[in-house]
């Protein structure tokens, strides 16, 4: 029984170390999952405060997503795309005060 428990703990620790190696924890990054994509088609009442002043064209030219951790809104890096449930490296900020979180990269793609 102890060998089985030890094996399970070893696998769990290995999984944790794999996750922590792809996020820049030392400089404040966090990880989260894309849970919503914002565009000009998003109903106005569902646009968060930090995006409310952007024009519909800006919402379509740039790529804004909600990241589930707590709740974060961030812009994807130029040229990057993401789908719902993709995992991202994120630098949190407070959307309610008009500040956008920053995504530095997509770290893994969700299996569709």
N, CA and C atoms as a LAMMPS dump frame, in Angstrom:
ITEM: TIMESTEP
0
ITEM: NUMBER OF ATOMS
336
ITEM: BOX BOUNDS ff ff ff
-5.0000000000000000e+02 5.0000000000000000e+02
-5.0000000000000000e+02 5.0000000000000000e+02
-5.0000000000000000e+02 5.0000000000000000e+02
ITEM: ATOMS id mol type element x y z
1 1 1 N 0.82 -1.197 0
2 1 2 C 0 0 0
3 1 3 C 0.863 1.26 0
4 2 1 N 1.927 1.273 0.819
5 2 2 C 2.8 2.441 0.88
6 2 3 C 3.476 2.698 -0.459
7 3 1 N 3.82 1.64 -1.187
8 3 2 C 4.454 1.827 -2.501
9 3 3 C 3.484 2.472 -3.482
10 4 1 N 2.228 2.079 -3.417
11 4 2 C 1.217 2.676 -4.301
12 4 3 C 1.049 4.154 -3.966
13 5 1 N 0.907 4.453 -2.684
14 5 2 C 0.765 5.847 -2.255
15 5 3 C 1.98 6.674 -2.646
16 6 1 N 3.177 6.106 -2.457
17 6 2 C 4.403 6.791 -2.841
18 6 3 C 4.412 7.057 -4.352
19 7 1 N 3.985 6.075 -5.146
20 7 2 C 3.937 6.237 -6.609
21 7 3 C 2.99 7.344 -7.025
22 8 1 N 1.829 7.387 -6.387
23 8 2 C 0.847 8.429 -6.687
24 8 3 C 1.41 9.801 -6.33
25 9 1 N 2.057 9.904 -5.177
26 9 2 C 2.643 11.184 -4.772
27 9 3 C 3.757 11.6 -5.725
28 10 1 N 4.554 10.659 -6.189
29 10 2 C 5.638 10.979 -7.124
30 10 3 C 5.081 11.496 -8.438
31 11 1 N 4.017 10.863 -8.913
32 11 2 C 3.387 11.32 -10.166
33 11 3 C 2.815 12.726 -9.978
34 12 1 N 2.153 12.959 -8.846
35 12 2 C 1.574 14.28 -8.581
36 12 3 C 2.656 15.354 -8.52
37 13 1 N 3.749 15.071 -7.854
38 13 2 C 4.844 16.041 -7.778
39 13 3 C 5.463 16.293 -9.144
40 14 1 N 5.6 15.255 -9.936
41 14 2 C 6.146 15.425 -11.289
42 14 3 C 5.219 16.297 -12.126
43 15 1 N 3.927 16.099 -11.997
44 15 2 C 2.961 16.916 -12.741
45 15 3 C 3.057 18.366 -12.317
46 16 1 N 3.184 18.611 -11.023
47 16 2 C 3.309 19.988 -10.53
48 16 3 C 4.578 20.643 -11.05
49 17 1 N 5.664 19.918 -11.069
50 17 2 C 6.912 20.513 -11.535
51 17 3 C 6.854 20.786 -13.025
52 18 1 N 6.128 19.982 -13.783
53 18 2 C 5.971 20.224 -15.215
54 18 3 C 5.201 21.518 -15.443
55 19 1 N 4.119 21.705 -14.687
56 19 2 C 3.311 22.911 -14.836
57 19 3 C 4.126 24.144 -14.468
58 20 1 N 4.856 24.097 -13.372
59 20 2 C 5.566 25.287 -12.91
60 20 3 C 6.735 25.667 -13.819
61 21 1 N 7.263 24.735 -14.603
62 21 2 C 8.387 25.05 -15.48
63 21 3 C 7.987 25.89 -16.685
64 22 1 N 6.71 25.88 -17.077
65 22 2 C 6.342 26.631 -18.266
66 22 3 C 5.72 27.993 -17.955
67 23 1 N 5.681 28.366 -16.7
68 23 2 C 5.156 29.672 -16.297
69 23 3 C 6.277 30.448 -15.599
70 24 1 N 6.385 31.731 -15.872
71 24 2 C 7.431 32.558 -15.28
72 24 3 C 7.011 33.01 -13.875
73 25 1 N 6.863 32.037 -12.959
74 25 2 C 6.408 32.301 -11.599
75 25 3 C 7.267 33.34 -10.896
76 26 1 N 8.573 33.282 -11.098
77 26 2 C 9.495 34.146 -10.36
78 26 3 C 9.269 35.627 -10.626
79 27 1 N 8.709 35.968 -11.771
80 27 2 C 8.5 37.372 -12.107
81 27 3 C 7.032 37.79 -12.018
82 28 1 N 6.199 36.951 -11.41
83 28 2 C 4.817 37.342 -11.148
84 28 3 C 3.768 36.771 -12.076
85 29 1 N 4.146 35.947 -13.04
86 29 2 C 3.153 35.39 -13.958
87 29 3 C 2.27 34.378 -13.239
88 30 1 N 1.094 34.189 -13.753
89 30 2 C 0.133 33.197 -13.274
90 30 3 C -0.319 32.398 -14.488
91 31 1 N -1.09 31.34 -14.263
92 31 2 C -1.681 30.669 -15.409
93 31 3 C -3.189 30.652 -15.249
94 32 1 N -3.865 30.605 -16.363
95 32 2 C -5.314 30.581 -16.379
96 32 3 C -5.77 29.977 -17.699
97 33 1 N -7.072 29.922 -17.882
98 33 2 C -7.639 29.341 -19.089
99 33 3 C -8.552 30.346 -19.755
100 34 1 N -8.488 30.418 -21.074
101 34 2 C -9.355 31.315 -21.842
102 34 3 C -10.791 30.824 -21.671
103 35 1 N -11.671 31.709 -21.197
104 35 2 C -13.061 31.319 -20.976
105 35 3 C -14.06 32.141 -21.785
106 36 1 N -13.581 33.182 -22.463
107 36 2 C -14.465 33.994 -23.302
108 36 3 C -13.615 34.778 -24.278
109 37 1 N -14.136 34.987 -25.463
110 37 2 C -13.471 35.799 -26.48
111 37 3 C -14.369 37 -26.753
112 38 1 N -13.782 38.202 -26.687
113 38 2 C -14.54 39.431 -26.916
114 38 3 C -14.317 39.929 -28.333
115 39 1 N -15.383 40.458 -28.944
116 39 2 C -15.304 41.049 -30.281
117 39 3 C -16.421 42.082 -30.391
118 40 1 N -16.531 42.686 -31.569
119 40 2 C -17.607 43.655 -31.77
120 40 3 C -18.978 42.982 -31.715
121 41 1 N -19.024 41.662 -31.85
122 41 2 C -20.287 40.924 -31.78
123 41 3 C -20.745 40.665 -30.338
124 42 1 N -19.86 40.911 -29.369
125 42 2 C -20.212 40.717 -27.961
126 42 3 C -21.226 41.793 -27.561
127 43 1 N -22.355 41.403 -26.952
128 43 2 C -23.321 42.416 -26.518
129 43 3 C -22.667 43.461 -25.616
130 44 1 N -23.029 44.722 -25.854
131 44 2 C -22.404 45.845 -25.141
132 44 3 C -22.456 45.673 -23.624
133 45 1 N -23.56 45.159 -23.093
134 45 2 C -23.692 44.986 -21.646
135 45 3 C -22.768 43.887 -21.101
136 46 1 N -22.16 43.089 -21.974
137 46 2 C -21.244 42.032 -21.542
138 46 3 C -19.775 42.404 -21.734
139 47 1 N -19.528 43.615 -22.23
140 47 2 C -18.154 44.103 -22.399
141 47 3 C -17.667 44.619 -21.044
142 48 1 N -16.523 44.132 -20.536
143 48 2 C -16.027 44.597 -19.236
144 48 3 C -15.551 46.053 -19.281
145 49 1 N -15.468 46.661 -18.107
146 49 2 C -15.126 48.078 -17.979
147 49 3 C -13.818 48.44 -18.674
148 50 1 N -12.826 47.568 -18.618
149 50 2 C -11.531 47.914 -19.206
150 50 3 C -11.551 47.873 -20.735
151 51 1 N -12.636 47.384 -21.33
152 51 2 C -12.762 47.374 -22.788
153 51 3 C -13.866 48.308 -23.279
154 52 1 N -14.625 48.888 -22.372
155 52 2 C -15.826 49.649 -22.718
156 52 3 C -15.569 50.845 -23.624
157 53 1 N -14.403 51.465 -23.556
158 53 2 C -14.128 52.646 -24.37
159 53 3 C -13.553 52.323 -25.747
160 54 1 N -13.302 51.056 -26.016
161 54 2 C -12.753 50.678 -27.323
162 54 3 C -13.848 50.665 -28.378
163 55 1 N -13.477 51.006 -29.589
164 55 2 C -14.434 50.981 -30.689
165 55 3 C -14.649 49.534 -31.144
166 56 1 N -15.751 49.271 -31.855
167 56 2 C -15.956 47.93 -32.405
168 56 3 C -14.791 47.489 -33.296
169 57 1 N -14.215 48.428 -34.048
170 57 2 C -13.071 48.091 -34.913
171 57 3 C -11.878 47.633 -34.08
172 58 1 N -11.619 48.341 -32.962
173 58 2 C -10.499 47.941 -32.087
174 58 3 C -10.739 46.561 -31.486
175 59 1 N -11.985 46.278 -31.112
176 59 2 C -12.3 44.964 -30.553
177 59 3 C -12.054 43.854 -31.579
178 60 1 N -12.241 44.168 -32.856
179 60 2 C -12.02 43.159 -33.897
180 60 3 C -10.563 43.091 -34.351
181 61 1 N -9.859 44.226 -34.319
182 61 2 C -8.455 44.241 -34.762
183 61 3 C -7.526 43.621 -33.723
184 62 1 N -7.841 43.836 -32.463
185 62 2 C -7.044 43.281 -31.374
186 62 3 C -7.78 42.05 -30.858
187 63 1 N -7.159 41.257 -30.044
188 63 2 C -7.778 40.012 -29.591
189 63 3 C -7.842 39.98 -28.067
190 64 1 N -9.026 40.239 -27.524
191 64 2 C -9.224 40.282 -26.087
192 64 3 C -9.962 39.032 -25.63
193 65 1 N -9.544 38.502 -24.495
194 65 2 C -10.16 37.297 -23.952
195 65 3 C -10.324 37.446 -22.443
196 66 1 N -11.289 36.724 -21.886
197 66 2 C -11.398 36.617 -20.435
198 66 3 C -10.645 35.359 -20.041
199 67 1 N -9.845 35.478 -19.001
200 67 2 C -9.048 34.36 -18.518
201 67 3 C -9.598 33.946 -17.157
202 68 1 N -9.928 32.674 -17.036
203 68 2 C -10.413 32.176 -15.747
204 68 3 C -9.238 31.83 -14.863
205 69 1 N -9.16 32.458 -13.777
206 69 2 C -8.276 32.224 -12.633
207 69 3 C -9.209 32.614 -11.516
208 70 1 N -9.259 33.857 -11.327
209 70 2 C -10.376 34.474 -10.636
210 70 3 C -11.213 34.921 -11.825
211 71 1 N -11.183 36.15 -12.222
212 71 2 C -11.691 36.609 -13.519
213 71 3 C -10.726 37.685 -13.972
214 72 1 N -10.141 37.489 -15.115
215 72 2 C -9.201 38.451 -15.668
216 72 3 C -9.575 38.726 -17.114
217 73 1 N -9.326 39.935 -17.567
218 73 2 C -9.49 40.283 -18.978
219 73 3 C -8.127 40.705 -19.471
220 74 1 N -7.731 40.15 -20.613
221 74 2 C -6.384 40.393 -21.117
222 74 3 C -6.379 40.446 -22.632
223 75 1 N -5.323 41.049 -23.167
224 75 2 C -5.115 41.059 -24.611
225 75 3 C -4.078 40.001 -24.953
226 76 1 N -4.38 39.239 -25.996
227 76 2 C -3.403 38.274 -26.482
228 76 3 C -2.28 39.008 -27.19
229 77 1 N -1.071 38.469 -27.181
230 77 2 C 0.025 39.095 -27.911
231 77 3 C -0.296 39.171 -29.405
232 78 1 N 0.253 40.153 -30.076
233 78 2 C 0.029 40.321 -31.51
234 78 3 C 0.4 39.035 -32.245
235 79 1 N -0.478 38.597 -33.125
236 79 2 C -0.238 37.394 -33.912
237 79 3 C -0.627 36.102 -33.216
238 80 1 N -1.005 36.175 -31.946
239 80 2 C -1.376 34.975 -31.177
240 80 3 C -2.883 34.789 -31.227
241 81 1 N -3.331 33.562 -31.287
242 81 2 C -4.751 33.255 -31.204
243 81 3 C -4.967 32.294 -30.056
244 82 1 N -6.196 32.242 -29.576
245 82 2 C -6.528 31.322 -28.488
246 82 3 C -7.967 30.864 -28.659
247 83 1 N -8.236 29.703 -28.113
248 83 2 C -9.581 29.147 -28.093
249 83 3 C -10.006 28.947 -26.647
250 84 1 N -11.296 28.769 -26.449
251 84 2 C -11.818 28.504 -25.118
252 84 3 C -11.087 27.297 -24.52
253 85 1 N -10.698 27.407 -23.273
254 85 2 C -10.003 26.386 -22.484
255 85 3 C -8.516 26.253 -22.789
256 86 1 N -7.942 27.072 -23.686
257 86 2 C -6.489 27.091 -23.844
258 86 3 C -5.88 27.636 -22.556
259 87 1 N -4.717 27.157 -22.197
260 87 2 C -4.018 27.632 -21
261 87 3 C -3.028 28.714 -21.413
262 88 1 N -2.988 29.807 -20.638
263 88 2 C -2.132 30.941 -20.977
264 88 3 C -1.3 31.377 -19.782
265 89 1 N -0.165 32.013 -20.074
266 89 2 C 0.638 32.674 -19.057
267 89 3 C 0.13 34.111 -18.981
268 90 1 N -0.247 34.555 -17.784
269 90 2 C -0.906 35.855 -17.643
270 90 3 C -0.262 36.678 -16.531
271 91 1 N -0.234 37.983 -16.75
272 91 2 C 0.251 38.953 -15.776
273 91 3 C -0.982 39.751 -15.34
274 92 1 N -1.566 39.429 -14.181
275 92 2 C -2.846 40.009 -13.766
276 92 3 C -2.804 41.515 -13.496
277 93 1 N -3.936 42.155 -13.792
278 93 2 C -4.182 43.559 -13.46
279 93 3 C -5.662 43.667 -13.088
280 94 1 N -6.118 44.824 -12.689
281 94 2 C -7.489 44.997 -12.221
282 94 3 C -8.349 45.661 -13.288
283 95 1 N -9.149 44.863 -13.969
284 95 2 C -10.013 45.375 -15.041
285 95 3 C -10.998 46.419 -14.519
286 96 1 N -11.489 46.24 -13.291
287 96 2 C -12.469 47.183 -12.738
288 96 3 C -11.915 48.587 -12.589
289 97 1 N -10.589 48.727 -12.569
290 97 2 C -9.984 50.059 -12.502
291 97 3 C -9.498 50.5 -13.882
292 98 1 N -9.887 49.745 -14.928
293 98 2 C -9.526 50.109 -16.299
294 98 3 C -8.196 49.552 -16.769
295 99 1 N -7.602 48.639 -16.004
296 99 2 C -6.291 48.09 -16.37
297 99 3 C -6.449 46.673 -16.911
298 100 1 N -5.817 46.427 -18.035
299 100 2 C -5.868 45.106 -18.671
300 100 3 C -4.755 44.206 -18.161
301 101 1 N -5.094 42.949 -17.948
302 101 2 C -4.055 41.953 -17.686
303 101 3 C -3.339 41.704 -19.01
304 102 1 N -2.126 41.162 -18.929
305 102 2 C -1.341 40.903 -20.14
306 102 3 C -1.06 39.414 -20.249
307 103 1 N -1.32 38.874 -21.419
308 103 2 C -0.966 37.486 -21.703
309 103 3 C 0.35 37.512 -22.457
310 104 1 N 1.319 36.735 -21.982
311 104 2 C 2.596 36.692 -22.686
312 104 3 C 2.644 35.569 -23.707
313 105 1 N 1.867 34.483 -23.461
314 105 2 C 1.865 33.391 -24.434
315 105 3 C 0.789 32.368 -24.077
316 106 1 N 0.416 31.589 -25.073
317 106 2 C -0.448 30.433 -24.86
318 106 3 C 0.508 29.282 -24.533
319 107 1 N 0.288 28.622 -23.388
320 107 2 C 1.214 27.564 -22.974
321 107 3 C 0.747 26.173 -23.361
322 108 1 N -0.553 25.977 -23.542
323 108 2 C -1.042 24.698 -24.052
324 108 3 C -2.42 24.884 -24.651
325 109 1 N -2.698 24.077 -25.644
326 109 2 C -3.972 24.145 -26.347
327 109 3 C -4.944 23.122 -25.779
328 110 1 N -6.204 23.524 -25.676
329 110 2 C -7.241 22.614 -25.209
330 110 3 C -7.485 21.564 -26.277
331 111 1 N -7.827 20.385 -25.853
332 111 2 C -8.177 19.343 -26.815
333 111 3 C -9.622 19.534 -27.194
334 112 1 N -9.87 19.669 -28.449
335 112 2 C -11.238 19.946 -28.923
336 112 3 C -11.967 18.671 -29.244
